[in-house]
Amino acid sequence: MDGYFVKILRVNLGINQEDFGKEVGVSRQTISAIESDRLAISKRLEQRILYRFNLTDEEIRAIKSMKRIFNGIDK
């Protein structure tokens, strides 16, 4: 999981950085830093995100596919 994954998830959930951070127990500034790749996401936070939003393997794969598509790998 990386910053792009977090941003795509958050935007698709329709919530802002502040609310996303509250849901997973971190600040808005932390979410901003993760989304802009200034801060790596910890395994612990990654697990909290997966658990809190009950992401399935299919949803995780879909978000990762979106990144590949938008970066021009899957054309």
N, C-alpha and C positions, 0 to 999 in steps of 0.2 A: 504494500500500500504506500502511496506517495501523495504529495500535495495535490496533484491533478485529480487523483481518485477521490480525495476528501472534498475537493471543490465540486466535482461532478455530482457526487452523492448529495452534498448539501443543497446545491442548486435544484436538483431534481426533487428533493424533499420540500423545497419552497421555503427554506428558513435562512435567516441571516447568520453571520458568523457568531454573533453574541449568543443566540439561542442554541446553535449547534454546540458551541463550547459548553454551555450550561448542561446540555443533555449528556455530555460525556465527561464533565468535570474539569474543564480547563477554561482559560480565559479567551476572550475574543482575540486578543493579541497573539495567543498561541496558535489559534486556528489560522489567523492571517499569516503568521510566519511559516506555518506548515504549507499552506496553499501556495505561497510564493517561493517555496523551496529554500527558505532561509533557516528552517529547522526541520530536522529529520523526525519522522513520527516514531515514537517508541513502540515496541511490541506490546507493552501494556495498554497504551492508548489505542493501538490498532484493535486489540481484543475488545476493549470497551465499546468502540464504534461498531464492530461486527455484532456484538451482543445486544447493544442498545437498540440498534436499528434492525435486528433480526435478519441480517443479510444471508441469502441463500448462495450456494456456489454458483448458480446460474446468474444471479444478479451481479456477483463479483466479476464473473467472466464478461458479462455485458459491459460493465463499466471499463474494464481493461480493453475490450474491443473498441470502445468509443475512442480511447486514447490512441490506439493504433490507427484508426480511421482518420482522426483529425490530424495526426502527424504524417499522414500520407503513406503509411506502410501497407494498408489494405485498400488498394484502389482497383 
